[in-house]
């Protein structure tokens, strides 16, 4: 809100300030930064908040938006004489693109700091993968609340030397920990021999096969919103509704919640956003670690290999589908039809507060849509009795799961391509980028599993034997499979 008032005031005063600056020759900005969401990624809420915070603290920010290739980022930094470059990304393939930018900065002999941020980034990944690719300072910034402290140190002639030395020492330590903390892996054959062995005597039939399109009203979806993550987007930590009574930030949370409900009311009344989804069911069976649909579509799955040191099974999602014949479901939903235009409208009015809020609300509505549609699917397929409460839905107190590609149980983003083809997701306005990020950004897609013992799990690190087997099952070159699975590789790739 402060940024909104500031931007509107600055827009009015800009001609006068420029004239005075030109007359006096003074430059008031504390530093100049180029920010971008990297190529292949479309997520930008966190980056936008960082940009607003920097702008409010008198830094000159040039935000290049989303899906920005390395060349444009670095050409712009040179053209503007930037003091730092900031990269953001949400999906795991963006981590590789950040390495590409870092290597290009080294090749072009950049010396300015490189800032790394986004939900999938971490201090360890930055130290292990990105920092070694760039000769300059590479700094992981946890969130917007830390960015001013980081850039003020990096832009200060005296403090930057100490900051850089300490940052490099920490990264050396993290790299050392990374190489010494690897847990042993079972062979793929051993892991498969210890797969989950389930009872498939009860196999409910879905109400139809094939796909159906669904367009619920936003008024229906808002009842399914998990507000906790809305506050997390604004870096207010805590569970809803308890966060509203937080001693430290309850007042801010209550005000934000009131404004969110007001904006959501207006969005509903004026039809600014639309929700649309497609879902369906298919006869399917497991074949080894693959899910095979009767129509010939195949989803290769990965299996846990990290040694548990106990008798627990080594899971693959294929374990939850009967080898002799079963059914699975699939879905793709978005609540972001119209969100980019609406956010652009607010930005044009110098209203970053509502531009960010509308994207955060669209994200929550998309997740609510996924929850709503999963309930529709379960209740038409196998779930009986009264509907669950909102608390029980958020707590996942129901039978069945809806894993999404790119998440821990099925971490390969490329399978979204097969999923989108199966559902004909483009027919409802959903597309994939070259890195398999979904557009509109406010979107969720995945599979439905009905088995009562199906559960979420993390595949974790995988061995070379499994990656080789997985590449063969996908008819994909090994090097390409390694690229997409790089965050979970349990071995060093051959150069």
NULOGU-931289 format. One record per residue (C-alpha): residue number from 1; residue in three letters; x, y negated, z. Coordinates in Angstrom, 2 decimals, m for minus. Each point is the difference from the previous one (the first is absolute). Last residue first. Example, Ala and Ser with C-alpha at 12.3 -4.5 7.8 and 13.67 -1.06 7.14 Angstrom:
2
{2 "SER" {13.67 1.06 7.14}} {1 "ALA" {m1.37 3.44 0.66}} 
***
This chain:
495
{495 "UNK" {30.97 34.19 m18.02}} {494 "UNK" {m1.28 3.17 1.65}} {493 "UNK" {m2.76 m0.83 2.43}} {492 "UNK" {0.69 0.24 3.72}} {491 "UNK" {m2.26 2.39 1.89}} {490 "UNK" {m3.25 0.01 1.95}} {489 "UNK" {m1.82 m2.04 m2.63}} {488 "UNK" {m3.09 m1.67 1.52}} {487 "UNK" {0.49 m3.64 m1.09}} {486 "UNK" {1.40 1.17 m3.38}} {485 "UNK" {m3.11 1.92 m1.09}} {484 "UNK" {m0.70 m2.11 m3.10}} {483 "UNK" {3.68 m0.20 m0.96}} {482 "UNK" {0.62 3.65 0.82}} {481 "UNK" {m2.83 1.03 m2.34}} {480 "UNK" {1.58 m2.12 m2.74}} {479 "UNK" {3.41 1.58 0.53}} {478 "UNK" {m1.54 3.49 m0.09}} {477 "UNK" {m1.65 m0.59 m3.37}} {476 "UNK" {m3.81 0.42 0.24}} {475 "UNK" {m2.08 3.01 m1.06}} {474 "UNK" {m1.97 m0.53 3.24}} {473 "UNK" {0.54 3.59 1.18}} {472 "UNK" {3.67 m0.20 m1.05}} {471 "UNK" {0.47 m3.29 1.85}} {470 "UNK" {m1.59 1.57 3.10}} {469 "UNK" {2.32 3.02 m0.14}} {468 "UNK" {3.08 m2.23 m0.29}} {467 "UNK" {m1.35 m2.22 2.78}} {466 "UNK" {m0.64 3.08 2.14}} {465 "UNK" {3.50 1.43 m0.47}} {464 "UNK" {1.58 m3.43 0.56}} {463 "UNK" {m1.54 m0.18 3.44}} {462 "UNK" {m2.90 m2.04 1.33}} {461 "UNK" {m0.19 m2.58 2.77}} {460 "UNK" {m3.38 m0.67 1.58}} {459 "UNK" {m3.23 1.58 m1.24}} {458 "UNK" {m1.90 m1.98 2.62}} {457 "UNK" {m3.32 1.40 1.16}} {456 "UNK" {m3.73 m0.64 m0.31}} {455 "UNK" {m2.34 2.88 0.74}} {454 "UNK" {m2.05 2.71 m1.65}} {453 "UNK" {m1.20 2.51 2.60}} {452 "UNK" {m3.71 m0.50 m0.73}} {451 "UNK" {0.66 0.38 m3.75}} {450 "UNK" {m1.71 m2.76 m2.00}} {449 "UNK" {2.87 m1.75 m1.80}} {448 "UNK" {m0.69 m3.23 m1.88}} {447 "UNK" {2.68 m1.58 m2.21}} {446 "UNK" {1.30 m3.54 m0.35}} {445 "UNK" {m0.62 m3.59 m1.01}} {444 "UNK" {m0.16 m3.34 1.82}} {443 "UNK" {m0.21 m3.52 m1.44}} {442 "UNK" {0.37 m3.64 1.00}} {441 "UNK" {2.97 m0.64 m2.30}} {440 "UNK" {m2.22 0.00 m3.09}} {439 "UNK" {2.05 1.72 m1.24}} {438 "UNK" {1.78 3.05 1.33}} {437 "UNK" {3.76 0.30 0.37}} {436 "UNK" {1.29 2.85 m2.14}} {435 "UNK" {3.48 m1.48 m0.61}} {434 "UNK" {m0.87 m0.77 m3.63}} {433 "UNK" {m3.22 m1.56 1.27}} {432 "UNK" {m3.22 1.97 0.37}} {431 "UNK" {m3.53 m1.07 m0.97}} {430 "UNK" {m3.47 m0.31 1.55}} {429 "UNK" {m2.87 m1.75 m1.81}} {428 "UNK" {m2.73 2.63 0.37}} {427 "UNK" {0.80 1.71 m3.32}} {426 "UNK" {3.71 m0.18 0.88}} {425 "UNK" {m0.68 2.62 2.72}} {424 "UNK" {m0.76 2.74 m2.53}} {423 "UNK" {m0.26 2.32 3.03}} {422 "UNK" {2.33 2.72 m1.32}} {421 "UNK" {2.16 m2.56 m1.81}} {420 "UNK" {0.36 m2.08 3.16}} {419 "UNK" {0.97 3.09 2.02}} {418 "UNK" {2.58 1.12 m2.55}} {417 "UNK" {1.60 m3.46 0.04}} {416 "UNK" {m0.25 m0.16 3.79}} {415 "UNK" {2.28 3.04 m0.05}} {414 "UNK" {2.88 m2.40 m0.71}} {413 "UNK" {m0.13 m1.38 3.56}} {412 "UNK" {1.64 3.11 1.48}} {411 "UNK" {m0.39 m0.14 3.80}} {410 "UNK" {m2.74 2.63 0.39}} {409 "UNK" {m0.38 0.63 3.77}} {408 "UNK" {1.90 m3.19 0.96}} {407 "UNK" {m1.77 m2.55 m2.26}} {406 "UNK" {0.80 m0.79 m3.64}} {405 "UNK" {m2.98 1.98 m1.24}} {404 "UNK" {m2.98 m0.43 2.31}} {403 "UNK" {m1.23 2.62 2.45}} {402 "UNK" {m3.78 0.28 0.59}} {401 "UNK" {m0.50 2.47 2.87}} {400 "UNK" {m2.65 2.45 1.20}} {399 "UNK" {m2.11 0.44 3.11}} {398 "UNK" {m0.76 m3.11 2.00}} {397 "UNK" {1.42 m1.77 3.04}} {396 "UNK" {2.17 m2.25 m2.18}} {395 "UNK" {0.47 m2.54 2.85}} {394 "UNK" {m1.28 m2.77 m2.27}} {393 "UNK" {m3.03 2.17 m0.77}} {392 "UNK" {m0.47 0.81 3.69}} {391 "UNK" {0.08 m3.69 0.93}} {390 "UNK" {m2.46 m0.88 m2.77}} {389 "UNK" {m2.38 2.63 1.36}} {388 "UNK" {m0.45 3.32 m1.77}} {387 "UNK" {m3.14 0.84 m1.94}} {386 "UNK" {m2.36 2.51 1.58}} {385 "UNK" {0.13 3.68 m0.93}} {384 "UNK" {1.53 1.70 m3.03}} {383 "UNK" {3.20 m0.46 m2.00}} {382 "UNK" {0.56 2.40 m2.92}} {381 "UNK" {m0.22 m1.57 m3.46}} {380 "UNK" {m2.60 m2.79 m0.05}} {379 "UNK" {1.00 m1.15 3.46}} {378 "UNK" {3.70 0.25 m0.76}} {377 "UNK" {m0.18 m1.94 m3.27}} {376 "UNK" {m2.14 m2.83 1.41}} {375 "UNK" {2.28 m0.21 3.06}} {374 "UNK" {3.05 m0.12 m2.27}} {373 "UNK" {m1.75 m2.76 m1.95}} {372 "UNK" {m0.44 m2.17 3.10}} {371 "UNK" {3.58 0.51 1.20}} {370 "UNK" {1.44 m0.77 m3.45}} {369 "UNK" {m2.30 m3.04 m0.26}} {368 "UNK" {1.22 m1.18 3.42}} {367 "UNK" {3.58 0.28 m1.28}} {366 "UNK" {m1.01 m2.11 m3.00}} {365 "UNK" {m1.84 m2.46 2.26}} {364 "UNK" {3.10 m0.38 2.17}} {363 "UNK" {2.17 m0.76 m3.04}} {362 "UNK" {m2.60 m2.48 m1.30}} {361 "UNK" {0.01 m1.72 3.40}} {360 "UNK" {3.79 m0.39 m0.06}} {359 "UNK" {m0.18 m1.37 m3.54}} {358 "UNK" {m2.71 m2.49 0.99}} {357 "UNK" {2.02 m1.03 3.05}} {356 "UNK" {3.15 m0.81 m1.96}} {355 "UNK" {m1.77 m2.39 m2.36}} {354 "UNK" {m2.10 m1.24 2.95}} {353 "UNK" {3.03 m1.18 1.95}} {352 "UNK" {1.92 m1.00 m3.11}} {351 "UNK" {m2.52 m2.77 m0.69}} {350 "UNK" {1.82 m2.41 m2.33}} {349 "UNK" {m3.20 m0.21 m2.12}} {348 "UNK" {1.79 1.83 m2.81}} {347 "UNK" {0.88 2.67 2.57}} {346 "UNK" {m3.69 0.44 0.86}} {345 "UNK" {m0.94 0.49 m3.66}} {344 "UNK" {2.96 2.34 m0.53}} {343 "UNK" {m1.20 2.15 2.91}} {342 "UNK" {m3.47 0.18 m1.58}} {341 "UNK" {1.37 0.91 m3.42}} {340 "UNK" {2.26 2.67 1.48}} {339 "UNK" {m2.83 1.43 2.12}} {338 "UNK" {m2.56 0.42 m2.79}} {337 "UNK" {m0.18 3.79 0.06}} {336 "UNK" {1.94 0.79 3.17}} {335 "UNK" {m2.30 2.40 1.80}} {334 "UNK" {1.54 2.98 m1.74}} {333 "UNK" {m0.61 3.73 0.13}} {332 "UNK" {1.59 3.14 m1.43}} {331 "UNK" {m1.17 3.46 1.04}} {330 "UNK" {0.77 3.70 m0.18}} {329 "UNK" {m1.64 3.21 1.19}} {328 "UNK" {1.20 3.56 0.34}} {327 "UNK" {m1.78 3.30 m0.50}} {326 "UNK" {0.84 3.68 0.65}} {325 "UNK" {1.20 3.08 m1.86}} {324 "UNK" {2.20 2.98 0.88}} {323 "UNK" {3.01 m2.05 1.09}} {322 "UNK" {m2.14 m1.85 2.56}} {321 "UNK" {0.89 m3.67 0.50}} {320 "UNK" {1.50 m1.33 3.25}} {319 "UNK" {3.45 1.52 m0.53}} {318 "UNK" {0.44 m2.05 m3.18}} {317 "UNK" {0.34 m3.07 2.21}} {316 "UNK" {3.36 1.43 1.05}} {315 "UNK" {0.84 0.81 3.58}} {314 "UNK" {2.87 1.81 1.68}} {313 "UNK" {m1.74 1.95 2.73}} {312 "UNK" {0.74 m0.46 3.71}} {311 "UNK" {2.11 2.75 1.58}} {310 "UNK" {2.71 m2.25 1.41}} {309 "UNK" {3.35 m1.57 m0.88}} {308 "UNK" {m1.87 m2.33 m2.37}} {307 "UNK" {2.67 0.25 m2.75}} {306 "UNK" {m0.71 m2.68 m2.64}} {305 "UNK" {m1.41 1.78 m3.07}} {304 "UNK" {m3.59 m1.24 m0.29}} {303 "UNK" {m1.62 0.80 m3.33}} {302 "UNK" {m0.64 m2.09 m3.11}} {301 "UNK" {m3.03 0.17 m2.28}} {300 "UNK" {m0.42 0.42 m3.76}} {299 "UNK" {m3.44 m1.26 m1.13}} {298 "UNK" {m1.26 1.87 m3.08}} {297 "UNK" {m2.86 m0.83 m2.36}} {296 "UNK" {m1.05 3.04 m2.05}} {295 "UNK" {m3.78 m0.50 0.18}} {294 "UNK" {m0.20 2.70 2.70}} {293 "UNK" {2.12 m2.19 2.25}} {292 "UNK" {3.41 1.16 1.17}} {291 "UNK" {1.52 m1.19 3.26}} {290 "UNK" {3.67 0.94 m0.01}} {289 "UNK" {2.16 1.33 2.85}} {288 "UNK" {m0.48 3.63 m1.02}} {287 "UNK" {m3.19 m0.06 m2.04}} {286 "UNK" {m2.76 m1.56 2.06}} {285 "UNK" {m3.48 0.03 m1.45}} {284 "UNK" {m2.45 m2.48 m1.46}} {283 "UNK" {m3.63 m0.54 m0.98}} {282 "UNK" {m0.41 m3.76 m0.31}} {281 "UNK" {m1.60 m2.84 1.96}} {280 "UNK" {m0.47 m3.69 m0.74}} {279 "UNK" {0.58 m3.62 0.86}} {278 "UNK" {m0.09 m3.39 m1.69}} {277 "UNK" {m0.01 m3.38 1.65}} {276 "UNK" {m1.11 m3.60 m0.34}} {275 "UNK" {m0.04 m2.91 2.40}} {274 "UNK" {m0.65 m3.57 m1.09}} {273 "UNK" {1.33 m3.29 1.33}} {272 "UNK" {m1.30 m3.58 m0.40}} {271 "UNK" {m3.65 1.01 0.20}} {270 "UNK" {m1.04 m3.37 1.47}} {269 "UNK" {m1.75 1.33 3.11}} {268 "UNK" {2.46 2.83 0.55}} {267 "UNK" {3.10 m2.17 m0.37}} {266 "UNK" {m1.61 m2.66 2.22}} {265 "UNK" {m0.73 2.51 2.77}} {264 "UNK" {3.55 1.36 m0.35}} {263 "UNK" {1.38 m3.53 0.36}} {262 "UNK" {m1.99 m0.58 3.20}} {261 "UNK" {0.98 3.43 1.35}} {260 "UNK" {3.68 m0.71 m0.66}} {259 "UNK" {m0.26 m3.44 1.62}} {258 "UNK" {m1.49 1.51 3.17}} {257 "UNK" {2.66 2.72 0.06}} {256 "UNK" {2.80 m2.56 m0.37}} {255 "UNK" {m1.40 m2.07 2.89}} {254 "UNK" {m0.35 3.07 2.20}} {253 "UNK" {3.51 1.20 m0.87}} {252 "UNK" {1.54 m3.42 0.74}} {251 "UNK" {m1.73 m0.10 3.39}} {250 "UNK" {1.00 3.60 0.77}} {249 "UNK" {3.67 m0.69 m0.71}} {248 "UNK" {1.87 0.37 3.30}} {247 "UNK" {m2.68 1.06 2.49}} {246 "UNK" {m1.59 2.35 m2.58}} {245 "UNK" {m3.79 m0.13 0.20}} {244 "UNK" {m0.66 0.07 m3.76}} {243 "UNK" {2.74 2.63 m0.33}} {242 "UNK" {m2.21 2.46 1.91}} {241 "UNK" {m2.42 0.13 m2.96}} {240 "UNK" {2.09 1.01 m1.92}} {239 "UNK" {3.39 1.44 0.84}} {238 "UNK" {3.10 m2.14 0.46}} {237 "UNK" {2.60 m1.90 m1.99}} {236 "UNK" {m0.70 m3.38 m1.60}} {235 "UNK" {2.36 m0.08 m2.97}} {234 "UNK" {m2.64 m1.47 m2.33}} {233 "UNK" {m0.21 3.28 m1.93}} {232 "UNK" {m0.10 1.72 3.41}} {231 "UNK" {m3.22 m1.87 0.76}} {230 "UNK" {m1.69 1.54 m3.03}} {229 "UNK" {1.49 3.33 1.03}} {228 "UNK" {m2.00 0.09 3.22}} {227 "UNK" {m3.21 m1.01 m1.80}} {226 "UNK" {m0.85 3.53 m1.14}} {225 "UNK" {m2.83 m0.86 m2.37}} {224 "UNK" {m2.82 2.56 m0.34}} {223 "UNK" {m2.94 m2.36 0.65}} {222 "UNK" {1.56 m2.35 m2.56}} {221 "UNK" {m0.63 2.61 m2.68}} {220 "UNK" {m3.80 m0.14 m0.02}} {219 "UNK" {m0.13 m3.81 m0.17}} {218 "UNK" {2.60 0.18 m2.77}} {217 "UNK" {m2.60 1.77 m2.12}} {216 "UNK" {0.87 3.45 m1.28}} {215 "UNK" {0.93 0.67 m3.64}} {214 "UNK" {0.45 3.74 m0.64}} {213 "UNK" {1.14 1.83 m3.13}} {212 "UNK" {m0.40 3.77 m0.17}} {211 "UNK" {2.46 2.66 m1.11}} {210 "UNK" {0.01 3.71 m0.86}} {209 "UNK" {m1.51 2.73 2.14}} {208 "UNK" {m3.12 m0.38 2.12}} {207 "UNK" {m1.30 0.47 3.56}} {206 "UNK" {3.28 1.54 1.23}} {205 "UNK" {0.14 3.73 0.82}} {204 "UNK" {1.00 1.03 3.51}} {203 "UNK" {2.79 2.59 0.28}} {202 "UNK" {m0.23 1.94 3.27}} {201 "UNK" {2.14 3.16 m0.03}} {200 "UNK" {3.13 m2.01 m0.79}} {199 "UNK" {1.89 0.70 3.23}} {198 "UNK" {3.37 m1.69 m0.01}} {197 "UNK" {3.63 1.02 m0.29}} {196 "UNK" {2.20 m3.08 0.42}} {195 "UNK" {3.34 0.56 m1.75}} {194 "UNK" {2.88 1.77 1.72}} {193 "UNK" {1.09 2.05 m3.04}} {192 "UNK" {m0.19 m3.21 m2.01}} {191 "UNK" {2.46 m1.70 2.35}} {190 "UNK" {2.42 2.93 m0.27}} {189 "UNK" {m0.17 m0.02 m3.82}} {188 "UNK" {0.51 m3.77 m0.07}} {187 "UNK" {3.12 0.40 2.10}} {186 "UNK" {m0.38 m1.35 3.50}} {185 "UNK" {1.44 m3.43 0.66}} {184 "UNK" {2.37 m1.17 2.72}} {183 "UNK" {m0.50 m3.46 1.54}} {182 "UNK" {2.07 m2.93 m1.25}} {181 "UNK" {1.16 m2.30 2.80}} {180 "UNK" {3.70 m0.33 m0.88}} {179 "UNK" {m0.26 m1.68 m3.42}} {178 "UNK" {m2.78 m2.38 1.01}} {177 "UNK" {1.68 m0.92 3.28}} {176 "UNK" {3.11 m1.09 m1.91}} {175 "UNK" {m2.10 m2.07 m2.40}} {174 "UNK" {m1.77 m1.63 2.95}} {173 "UNK" {3.33 m0.87 1.65}} {172 "UNK" {1.38 m1.54 m3.20}} {171 "UNK" {m3.27 m1.95 m0.32}} {170 "UNK" {0.37 m1.36 3.53}} {169 "UNK" {3.58 m1.09 m0.72}} {168 "UNK" {m1.14 m1.68 m3.24}} {167 "UNK" {m2.69 m1.94 1.88}} {166 "UNK" {2.44 m1.05 2.74}} {165 "UNK" {2.54 m1.31 m2.54}} {164 "UNK" {m2.72 m1.75 m2.04}} {163 "UNK" {m1.45 m1.71 3.08}} {162 "UNK" {3.43 m1.07 1.25}} {161 "UNK" {0.91 m1.55 m3.35}} {160 "UNK" {m3.50 m1.47 m0.48}} {159 "UNK" {0.16 m1.90 3.30}} {158 "UNK" {2.59 m2.55 m1.10}} {157 "UNK" {m1.24 m0.99 m3.47}} {156 "UNK" {m3.67 0.26 0.97}} {155 "UNK" {m2.11 1.44 m2.84}} {154 "UNK" {0.22 3.60 1.20}} {153 "UNK" {m0.84 m0.93 3.60}} {152 "UNK" {m3.02 m2.10 m1.02}} {151 "UNK" {m0.99 2.76 m2.43}} {150 "UNK" {m0.15 2.70 2.67}} {149 "UNK" {m1.69 m2.03 2.74}} {148 "UNK" {m2.59 m1.26 m2.46}} {147 "UNK" {m0.71 3.52 m1.31}} {146 "UNK" {m0.69 1.70 3.31}} {145 "UNK" {m3.72 m0.82 0.41}} {144 "UNK" {m0.60 0.85 m3.65}} {143 "UNK" {0.89 3.66 0.52}} {142 "UNK" {2.86 2.48 0.35}} {141 "UNK" {2.55 m1.87 m2.09}} {140 "UNK" {2.67 2.37 m1.33}} {139 "UNK" {3.15 m1.89 m0.92}} {138 "UNK" {2.41 0.49 m2.89}} {137 "UNK" {2.99 m2.36 0.18}} {136 "UNK" {2.09 0.03 m3.18}} {135 "UNK" {1.80 2.92 m1.67}} {134 "UNK" {m3.21 1.69 m1.06}} {133 "UNK" {m0.62 3.70 m0.70}} {132 "UNK" {1.22 1.14 3.44}} {131 "UNK" {m2.73 m2.20 1.59}} {130 "UNK" {m2.88 1.67 m1.86}} {129 "UNK" {0.21 3.74 0.73}} {128 "UNK" {1.30 0.80 3.48}} {127 "UNK" {m0.23 m3.38 1.76}} {126 "UNK" {m3.31 m1.04 m1.58}} {125 "UNK" {m1.38 3.49 0.63}} {124 "UNK" {1.03 m0.23 3.65}} {123 "UNK" {m1.32 m3.52 0.60}} {122 "UNK" {m3.31 1.03 m1.51}} {121 "UNK" {m2.08 m0.47 m3.12}} {120 "UNK" {m3.31 1.76 m0.63}} {119 "UNK" {m2.14 m2.86 1.37}} {118 "UNK" {1.85 m2.84 m1.68}} {117 "UNK" {3.19 m2.01 0.40}} {116 "UNK" {3.54 m0.43 m1.33}} {115 "UNK" {1.98 m3.27 m0.02}} {114 "UNK" {3.01 m0.37 m2.33}} {113 "UNK" {2.48 m2.68 1.08}} {112 "UNK" {1.85 m2.10 m2.61}} {111 "UNK" {3.28 1.28 m1.49}} {110 "UNK" {m1.08 0.93 m3.52}} {109 "UNK" {2.69 1.48 m2.23}} {108 "UNK" {m2.31 0.92 m2.90}} {107 "UNK" {0.86 3.68 0.43}} {106 "UNK" {m0.49 m0.29 3.76}} {105 "UNK" {m3.42 m1.59 m0.44}} {104 "UNK" {m0.85 2.70 m2.56}} {103 "UNK" {0.84 2.69 2.53}} {102 "UNK" {m2.26 m1.65 2.60}} {101 "UNK" {m2.87 m0.32 m2.51}} {100 "UNK" {0.27 3.69 m0.89}} {99 "UNK" {0.12 0.94 3.69}} {98 "UNK" {m3.23 m1.97 0.48}} {97 "UNK" {m1.51 1.97 m2.89}} {96 "UNK" {0.88 3.21 1.82}} {95 "UNK" {m1.87 m1.16 3.10}} {94 "UNK" {m2.96 m0.99 m2.17}} {93 "UNK" {m0.55 3.71 m0.74}} {92 "UNK" {m1.09 0.31 3.69}} {91 "UNK" {m3.08 m2.23 m0.30}} {90 "UNK" {m0.22 m3.26 1.94}} {89 "UNK" {2.50 m2.40 m1.51}} {88 "UNK" {1.68 m3.32 0.74}} {87 "UNK" {3.23 m1.67 m1.10}} {86 "UNK" {1.40 m3.31 1.29}} {85 "UNK" {2.81 m1.83 m1.81}} {84 "UNK" {2.11 m2.62 1.76}} {83 "UNK" {1.52 m3.48 m0.41}} {82 "UNK" {m1.59 m0.54 m3.40}} {81 "UNK" {1.72 m2.15 m2.65}} {80 "UNK" {m3.29 m0.32 m1.86}} {79 "UNK" {1.23 1.42 m3.32}} {78 "UNK" {2.18 2.61 1.68}} {77 "UNK" {m2.82 1.26 2.26}} {76 "UNK" {m2.39 m0.04 m2.96}} {75 "UNK" {2.34 2.14 m2.09}} {74 "UNK" {0.34 2.32 2.98}} {73 "UNK" {m3.70 0.62 0.51}} {72 "UNK" {m0.76 0.08 m3.73}} {71 "UNK" {2.72 2.56 m0.69}} {70 "UNK" {m1.03 2.21 2.91}} {69 "UNK" {m3.53 0.44 m1.31}} {68 "UNK" {m2.97 m1.56 1.86}} {67 "UNK" {m3.09 2.16 0.52}} {66 "UNK" {m1.41 m2.50 2.52}} {65 "UNK" {0.24 m3.76 0.56}} {64 "UNK" {2.97 m2.21 m0.90}} {63 "UNK" {m0.12 m1.89 3.30}} {62 "UNK" {2.35 m2.99 m0.04}} {61 "UNK" {0.33 m1.16 3.60}} {60 "UNK" {1.64 m3.24 1.14}} {59 "UNK" {0.60 0.28 3.73}} {58 "UNK" {m1.57 m2.64 2.23}} {57 "UNK" {m1.17 2.25 2.84}} {56 "UNK" {m3.59 0.10 m1.26}} {55 "UNK" {1.35 1.19 m3.36}} {54 "UNK" {1.85 2.88 1.64}} {53 "UNK" {m3.12 1.10 1.87}} {52 "UNK" {m2.10 m0.25 m3.18}} {51 "UNK" {2.49 2.05 m1.99}} {50 "UNK" {0.15 2.67 2.70}} {49 "UNK" {m3.81 0.20 m0.02}} {48 "UNK" {0.04 0.42 m3.78}} {47 "UNK" {2.60 2.75 0.23}} {46 "UNK" {m2.13 1.88 2.52}} {45 "UNK" {m3.11 m0.22 m2.20}} {44 "UNK" {1.87 0.83 m3.22}} {43 "UNK" {m0.63 3.50 m1.29}} {42 "UNK" {0.19 0.45 m3.78}} {41 "UNK" {3.08 2.19 m0.42}} {40 "UNK" {1.51 1.20 m3.30}} {39 "UNK" {2.68 m2.69 m0.13}} {38 "UNK" {0.83 m1.54 3.37}} {37 "UNK" {m2.21 m2.26 2.11}} {36 "UNK" {1.76 m3.34 m0.22}} {35 "UNK" {1.47 m2.84 2.06}} {34 "UNK" {2.55 m2.62 m1.13}} {33 "UNK" {1.34 m2.10 2.87}} {32 "UNK" {1.28 m3.58 0.34}} {31 "UNK" {1.39 m1.46 3.19}} {30 "UNK" {m0.63 m2.52 2.77}} {29 "UNK" {m1.94 m2.40 m2.22}} {28 "UNK" {0.43 m3.73 0.69}} {27 "UNK" {1.99 m1.16 m3.00}} {26 "UNK" {0.99 m3.65 0.04}} {25 "UNK" {0.84 m2.06 m3.10}} {24 "UNK" {m1.77 m2.99 1.53}} {23 "UNK" {m1.94 m1.11 m3.09}} {22 "UNK" {m0.54 3.52 m1.33}} {21 "UNK" {m1.16 1.24 3.38}} {20 "UNK" {m2.35 m2.96 0.35}} {19 "UNK" {m1.53 0.66 m3.42}} {18 "UNK" {m0.29 3.71 0.71}} {17 "UNK" {m1.65 m0.70 3.35}} {16 "UNK" {m2.55 m2.36 m1.58}} {15 "UNK" {m0.90 2.46 m2.77}} {14 "UNK" {m0.23 2.87 2.53}} {13 "UNK" {m2.26 m1.77 2.53}} {12 "UNK" {m3.30 1.45 m1.20}} {11 "UNK" {1.37 3.48 m0.67}} {10 "UNK" {1.95 m0.22 3.28}} {9 "UNK" {m3.19 m0.70 1.95}} {8 "UNK" {m1.79 2.91 m1.65}} {7 "UNK" {2.99 2.22 0.61}} {6 "UNK" {0.30 m1.00 3.66}} {5 "UNK" {m3.67 0.52 0.76}} {4 "UNK" {0.07 3.44 m1.63}} {3 "UNK" {3.32 0.85 1.66}} {2 "UNK" {m1.44 m0.85 3.41}} {1 "UNK" {m2.89 2.35 m0.78}} 
***
